[in-house]
Structures are given as structure tokens and as C-alpha cells.
Amino acid sequence: MSDPVTLINVLKVEPARQEALIALLKENTETVIRTLAGWKATRLIAASDGASVVIHSEWESPAAVAAMREDPRMKAYFPKIRELASLDSVMGAPVLDIRHE
């Protein structure tokens, strides 16, 4: 079995469209992402200047991320997301996790 991975998506958006993008991402997370095998957690982070949204998600394996990207329901969302924002993705394993106790 593969090690868990973190997927970071950075979406660049016009500030006037950030709210619509967040609504779309919330809907997608609640109706599709959370039902997929291998999904563990998702956090949406809205930039205070309105120009971007970061999706921080945790998955059981790289194969789970690949399966998510091929899911027909996800493929239906990708064009809607691209209408609102550009997208850059990074997948990797955490190398440091320090938390305030």
C-alpha cells in the first residue's frame, strides 16, 4: 500500500468571482469528493485579496488521486472550475508537520 499524500491545488481567480468559485468547490466537495474511495480530508483556503483559493486535501494514496481525476463526476466539474479560475496542482508527502499544542 502507498503512503498517504497531500494534494494542493492553487486556483487563481478574479476577486469578483472568488465567492462563486468557493461555492462551486464546496458543492463539489460535499457531493462528489467526500464520496470517493481514498479521500481523507479537504480544506479550502480563500486568499484575503480575493485573487486565489487553495484546496488542501489528503488522500490515502497517489492511486486514489488518479482515480478521483478520472471519476466522471469530477470530469463534469473541471470545465466549470476552469471557467472561473486557472489551476495548478502539486501532490506530495508531508515532510514536516509542527503544531502548536
Secondary structure, 3 states (H helix, E strand, C coil): CCCCEEEEEEEEECHHHHHHHHHHHHHHHHHCHHHCCCEEEEEEEECCCCCEEEEEEEECCHHHHHHHHHCHHHHHHHHHHHHHEEEEEEEECCCCCCCCC
